[in-house]
Amino acid sequence: MEHSVLILGGSGQAGSATAALLRRWHPDLPLTIAGRDLGRARRVADDLGAATAVTADLDRSDLGLAGDAAHSAVVATVWDSRLHGLRYAQERGLPYLSISSGLVDIGPEVVAAAARPGAAPVLLASHWYAGLVVLAVLDLAREFGRLDSIRVGGVLDELDSGGPAAATDLERLLAATSSGYVRRDGVFHWVPGAEAQTEVTSADGTVLPAQYVPIPDVPSLALATGAPDVGFAFAFGESSGRRRGGPPSTEVRIDLGGVDHAGAPLTTSHYLLHPEGQRPLTALGIALGVERLLGLRGDPVPPGLHTPESLIDPGYAAGRMAEIGVTLTTAETSADSADRESRRAHP
């Protein structure tokens, strides 16, 4: 591929981890690491090899880049607040991916993409882990003939909020609304105040206070599966990994209910786990999207508006998750294991 992938925020945590994955998968793929600090961007680029470093200014319509700069895609791993990155991609016919808008801020991106539907492929990936949880649920859903309910509970360790840009994004999205967003009886609802409060059971059995949140995963899962009841809750606090004395871990509980392919009632509960927190999963979600947009896997992506589940095969994503150390276990197995560890520690 002659032109490079422009990674806005490429020297940050999500951007640099994404670049490292893309380099591992596609050693000859040119990458451009764009950041505010040129020295930091150069260090990331030098570690990668076959990469260049530039400064980028998201407040400028040309991103502050040279007029003759040539790229194969634009990846916004930081909030494209003025949509200059999106417009830059549309004007050049380049695939574009963003991860930081959330459900409450996604409207301008949707309108911008819909207003110029033939300009470029636009992948809206402001889902948890850039769509990875949606793909994991869809892979588990293959066991069902019909899904009636989806309950996802994520634990975000308070020490694992990511870099400064990620922390700012989280503060902005939480300040926008205290309401949650769910689907009930087939109808999408905003749930305010006390109604949005719930609980998430951590992988070691600890019950944490949580809240339903407005996140694109809810409509993505509901519309992809047809499930009439969908909720996505977050708990902020100490993860099971840190309670065991290790670093902050990531954990997502996935509860599914419906019927199997023979029509018999079926319920399943799983945990998606990674011992190193959210960074490797977010990077994987982004990298899967970039790979697909560039046509490095699958059919060419046409111009228009896309979501992760519309482009990425859940089974392929599950395989890539296993490669980076993600484990998927039943909730019962996790609880039994934690109980056994407790008995060993406290005979």
C-alpha positions as CSV (number, residue, x, y, z in Angstrom):
1,M,0.0,0.0,0.0
2,E,1.6,3.2,-1.2
3,H,0.0,5.8,1.2
4,S,0.0,5.7,5.0
5,V,-2.7,5.4,7.6
6,L,-3.0,8.7,9.4
7,I,-3.5,8.0,13.2
8,L,-4.7,11.2,14.9
9,G,-3.6,10.9,18.5
10,G,-1.2,8.2,17.4
11,S,1.3,8.9,20.3
12,G,-1.4,8.4,22.9
13,Q,-2.3,5.1,24.6
14,A,-5.0,4.0,22.3
15,G,-3.3,5.3,19.1
16,S,0.2,3.8,19.9
17,A,-1.2,0.4,20.9
18,T,-3.4,0.4,17.7
19,A,-0.3,1.2,15.6
20,A,1.7,-1.6,17.2
21,L,-1.1,-4.1,16.4
22,L,-1.3,-3.0,12.8
23,R,2.4,-3.3,12.5
24,R,2.4,-6.8,13.9
25,W,-0.4,-7.9,11.5
26,H,0.8,-6.0,8.4
27,P,4.6,-5.3,8.6
28,D,4.7,-3.3,5.4
29,L,1.7,-1.1,6.1
30,P,2.9,2.6,6.2
31,L,1.7,4.5,9.2
32,T,1.7,8.2,10.1
33,I,1.7,8.9,13.8
34,A,0.1,12.3,14.3
35,G,0.2,14.1,17.7
36,R,0.6,17.4,19.3
37,D,4.1,16.6,20.6
38,L,6.3,15.8,17.6
39,G,9.1,14.3,19.8
40,R,6.7,11.9,21.4
41,A,5.2,11.0,18.0
42,R,8.7,10.4,16.6
43,R,9.5,8.0,19.4
44,V,6.4,5.9,18.7
45,A,7.2,6.0,14.9
46,D,10.8,5.0,15.4
47,D,9.7,2.0,17.6
48,L,7.3,0.9,14.9
49,G,9.5,1.2,11.8
50,A,8.0,2.0,8.4
51,A,6.3,4.9,10.1
52,T,6.5,8.7,10.0
53,A,5.7,11.3,12.7
54,V,3.9,14.6,12.2
55,T,2.2,17.2,14.3
56,A,-1.5,17.6,13.8
57,D,-3.9,20.4,14.8
58,L,-7.6,19.3,15.0
59,D,-8.6,22.9,15.3
60,R,-7.5,23.5,11.7
61,S,-9.5,22.3,8.7
62,D,-6.4,21.0,7.0
63,L,-5.2,19.4,10.3
64,G,-2.0,21.5,10.0
65,L,-0.6,18.9,7.6
66,A,1.4,19.5,4.4
67,G,-0.7,20.1,1.3
68,D,0.9,17.2,-0.5
69,A,0.4,14.7,2.3
70,A,-1.1,11.5,1.0
71,H,-2.9,9.0,3.2
72,S,-4.9,5.8,2.9
73,A,-7.2,6.3,5.9
74,V,-7.9,8.7,8.8
75,V,-8.2,7.2,12.3
76,A,-9.3,9.5,15.1
77,T,-8.2,8.0,18.4
78,V,-8.9,11.3,20.0
79,W,-12.1,13.3,20.0
80,D,-12.6,15.0,16.6
81,S,-14.5,17.8,18.2
82,R,-14.8,20.1,15.2
83,L,-15.1,17.1,12.7
84,H,-12.1,18.4,10.8
85,G,-10.7,14.9,10.6
86,L,-13.9,13.6,9.2
87,R,-14.1,16.4,6.6
88,Y,-10.4,16.0,5.7
89,A,-11.2,12.3,5.0
90,Q,-14.4,13.0,3.0
91,E,-12.7,15.6,0.8
92,R,-10.0,13.1,-0.1
93,G,-12.3,10.0,-0.3
94,L,-10.5,8.3,2.5
95,P,-12.0,5.8,5.0
96,Y,-12.5,7.4,8.4
97,L,-12.8,5.8,11.9
98,S,-13.7,7.6,15.2
99,I,-14.1,6.2,18.7
100,S,-14.7,9.1,21.1
101,S,-18.1,10.6,20.4
102,G,-20.4,8.3,22.4
103,L,-24.1,8.1,21.9
104,V,-24.7,11.6,23.2
105,D,-22.3,13.3,20.8
106,I,-22.7,11.0,17.7
107,G,-25.4,13.2,16.0
108,P,-23.0,15.6,14.2
109,E,-21.0,12.7,12.8
110,V,-24.1,10.9,11.6
111,V,-25.4,14.0,9.9
112,A,-22.0,14.8,8.3
113,A,-21.7,11.3,6.9
114,A,-25.3,11.2,5.7
115,A,-25.0,14.6,4.0
116,R,-22.2,13.2,1.8
117,P,-23.0,9.5,1.6
118,G,-20.8,8.9,-1.4
119,A,-17.7,10.7,-0.2
120,A,-16.0,8.0,2.0
121,P,-16.6,5.0,4.2
122,V,-17.2,6.3,7.8
123,L,-16.9,3.8,10.6
124,L,-18.5,5.1,13.8
125,A,-16.8,3.0,16.6
126,S,-17.6,4.9,19.7
127,H,-18.7,1.7,21.3
128,W,-17.0,0.1,24.3
129,Y,-13.6,-1.1,23.2
130,A,-14.3,0.4,19.8
131,G,-17.0,-2.3,19.2
132,L,-15.2,-5.3,20.6
133,V,-17.9,-6.1,23.2
134,V,-20.6,-6.0,20.6
135,L,-18.6,-8.4,18.5
136,A,-18.1,-10.7,21.5
137,V,-21.8,-10.7,22.2
138,L,-22.7,-11.5,18.6
139,D,-20.2,-14.4,18.6
140,L,-21.9,-15.8,21.8
141,A,-25.3,-15.2,20.2
142,R,-24.7,-17.9,17.6
143,E,-25.8,-20.4,20.1
144,F,-29.3,-18.9,20.2
145,G,-32.2,-19.4,17.8
146,R,-33.8,-16.3,19.3
147,L,-32.4,-13.7,21.7
148,D,-34.9,-12.1,24.1
149,S,-32.5,-10.2,26.5
150,I,-29.0,-8.9,26.5
151,R,-27.4,-7.6,29.7
152,V,-23.8,-6.3,29.6
153,G,-22.0,-5.1,32.7
154,G,-18.6,-3.6,32.4
155,V,-16.2,-2.9,35.2
156,L,-13.9,0.1,34.6
157,D,-11.2,0.3,37.2
158,E,-10.8,3.8,38.5
159,L,-7.0,3.5,37.9
160,D,-7.6,2.5,34.3
161,S,-9.2,5.5,32.7
162,G,-6.6,5.7,30.0
163,G,-4.5,8.7,29.1
164,P,-5.4,12.4,29.5
165,A,-7.5,12.4,26.3
166,A,-9.5,9.3,27.4
167,A,-10.1,10.8,30.8
168,T,-11.4,14.0,29.2
169,D,-13.7,12.1,26.9
170,L,-15.1,10.2,29.9
171,E,-15.7,13.4,31.9
172,R,-17.4,15.0,28.9
173,L,-19.7,12.0,28.2
174,L,-20.7,11.7,31.9
175,A,-21.4,15.4,32.1
176,A,-23.7,15.3,29.1
177,T,-26.4,13.3,30.9
178,S,-26.9,11.2,34.0
179,S,-29.6,9.2,32.2
180,G,-29.0,5.7,30.9
181,Y,-30.2,4.3,27.5
182,V,-31.8,0.9,27.2
183,R,-34.2,-1.1,25.1
184,R,-37.3,-2.5,26.8
185,D,-40.1,-4.4,25.1
186,G,-38.6,-3.4,21.8
187,V,-38.7,0.3,22.6
188,F,-35.6,2.4,23.1
189,H,-35.8,4.4,26.4
190,W,-33.9,7.1,28.3
191,V,-33.9,6.0,31.9
192,P,-33.2,8.8,34.4
193,G,-31.9,9.0,37.9
194,A,-32.6,6.1,40.3
195,E,-34.1,4.1,37.4
196,A,-30.7,4.0,35.8
197,Q,-29.0,2.5,38.9
198,T,-28.2,-1.2,38.9
199,E,-25.4,-3.6,39.9
200,V,-22.7,-5.5,38.2
201,T,-21.2,-8.7,39.6
202,S,-17.4,-8.7,39.2
203,A,-15.6,-11.8,38.0
204,D,-14.6,-12.6,41.6
205,G,-18.2,-12.4,42.8
206,T,-17.9,-8.9,44.2
207,V,-21.1,-6.9,43.6
208,L,-20.4,-3.3,42.5
209,P,-22.9,-0.4,42.2
210,A,-23.4,0.4,38.5
211,Q,-25.4,2.6,36.2
212,Y,-27.0,2.0,32.7
213,V,-25.2,4.3,30.3
214,P,-26.0,5.8,26.9
215,I,-23.6,3.9,24.6
216,P,-23.9,2.9,20.9
217,D,-23.6,-0.7,22.0
218,V,-27.2,-0.7,23.0
219,P,-28.8,0.1,19.6
220,S,-26.1,-1.9,17.8
221,L,-26.8,-5.1,19.8
222,A,-30.6,-4.6,19.7
223,L,-30.7,-4.0,16.0
224,A,-28.2,-6.7,15.1
225,T,-29.9,-9.4,17.1
226,G,-33.5,-8.3,17.3
227,A,-33.5,-8.7,21.1
228,P,-36.3,-6.6,22.6
229,D,-34.5,-6.1,26.0
230,V,-31.0,-4.7,26.0
231,G,-29.0,-2.9,28.7
232,F,-25.4,-1.9,29.1
233,A,-24.2,-0.9,32.6
234,F,-20.9,0.3,34.0
235,A,-19.4,0.0,37.4
236,F,-16.5,2.3,38.3
237,G,-14.2,1.0,41.0
238,E,-11.6,-1.6,41.9
239,S,-11.3,-4.4,39.4
240,S,-10.9,-8.0,40.4
241,G,-7.3,-7.9,39.1
242,R,-6.4,-5.1,41.5
243,R,-8.2,-6.8,44.4
244,R,-5.8,-9.7,43.8
245,G,-2.9,-7.4,44.1
246,G,-2.2,-7.0,40.4
247,P,-2.7,-4.2,37.9
248,P,-6.2,-3.0,36.9
249,S,-7.9,-5.6,34.8
250,T,-10.8,-5.4,32.5
251,E,-13.9,-7.5,32.9
252,V,-17.2,-7.5,31.1
253,R,-20.2,-9.7,32.2
254,I,-22.4,-10.8,29.4
255,D,-25.8,-12.3,30.2
256,L,-28.0,-13.6,27.4
257,G,-31.5,-15.1,27.4
258,G,-33.7,-16.6,24.8
259,V,-34.2,-20.0,23.1
260,D,-31.8,-22.3,21.4
261,H,-32.1,-23.5,17.8
262,A,-34.5,-26.2,18.8
263,G,-36.8,-23.7,20.6
264,A,-35.8,-24.7,24.1
265,P,-35.2,-22.0,26.8
266,L,-31.6,-21.0,27.0
267,T,-29.7,-18.6,29.3
268,T,-25.9,-18.1,29.3
269,S,-23.5,-15.9,31.4
270,H,-19.9,-15.2,30.5
271,Y,-17.1,-13.0,31.5
272,L,-14.7,-11.4,29.0
273,L,-11.5,-10.8,30.8
274,H,-8.0,-9.3,30.2
275,P,-5.4,-8.8,33.0
276,E,-3.9,-5.6,31.5
277,G,-7.0,-3.4,31.5
278,Q,-8.8,-1.6,28.7
279,R,-5.9,-0.4,26.5
280,P,-5.2,-3.7,24.5
281,L,-9.0,-4.2,23.9
282,T,-9.6,-0.7,22.6
283,A,-6.6,-1.0,20.4
284,L,-7.8,-4.3,19.0
285,G,-11.2,-2.9,18.3
286,I,-9.7,0.0,16.4
287,A,-7.2,-2.1,14.5
288,L,-9.9,-4.5,13.4
289,G,-11.9,-1.6,12.0
290,V,-8.8,-0.1,10.2
291,E,-7.9,-3.5,8.7
292,R,-11.4,-3.8,7.3
293,L,-11.7,-0.3,6.0
294,L,-8.4,-0.6,4.1
295,G,-9.6,-3.8,2.4
296,L,-6.8,-5.9,4.1
297,R,-9.5,-8.4,5.0
298,G,-12.9,-8.9,3.4
299,D,-14.6,-7.2,0.5
300,P,-14.0,-3.5,-0.3
301,V,-16.0,-1.2,2.1
302,P,-18.3,1.1,0.1
303,P,-18.8,4.8,1.0
304,G,-21.4,5.5,3.6
305,L,-22.0,5.1,7.3
306,H,-20.9,1.9,9.1
307,T,-20.7,0.4,12.5
308,P,-18.3,-2.3,13.7
309,E,-20.8,-5.1,13.6
310,S,-21.7,-4.2,10.0
311,L,-18.2,-4.8,8.8
312,I,-16.3,-7.2,11.1
313,D,-17.0,-10.9,11.5
314,P,-17.6,-11.8,15.1
315,G,-15.8,-15.1,14.8
316,Y,-12.7,-13.5,13.4
317,A,-12.8,-10.9,16.2
318,A,-13.0,-13.6,18.8
319,G,-9.9,-15.3,17.4
320,R,-8.0,-12.0,17.5
321,M,-9.2,-11.4,21.1
322,A,-7.7,-14.8,22.1
323,E,-4.4,-13.8,20.5
324,I,-4.0,-10.8,22.7
325,G,-4.8,-12.6,25.9
326,V,-8.5,-12.1,26.3
327,T,-10.2,-15.0,28.0
328,L,-13.9,-15.8,27.8
329,T,-15.3,-17.9,30.7
330,T,-18.6,-18.8,32.1
331,A,-19.7,-16.8,35.1
332,E,-20.1,-19.9,37.1
333,T,-16.5,-21.0,36.3
334,S,-15.2,-17.6,37.3
335,A,-17.1,-17.6,40.6
336,D,-16.0,-21.1,41.5
337,S,-12.4,-20.3,40.7
338,A,-12.5,-17.2,42.9
339,D,-14.1,-19.2,45.7
340,R,-11.3,-21.8,45.5
341,E,-8.7,-19.0,45.6
342,S,-10.4,-17.5,48.6
343,R,-10.4,-20.9,50.5
344,R,-6.7,-21.4,49.7
345,A,-5.9,-17.9,51.0
346,H,-8.1,-18.3,54.1
347,P,-8.2,-21.9,55.1
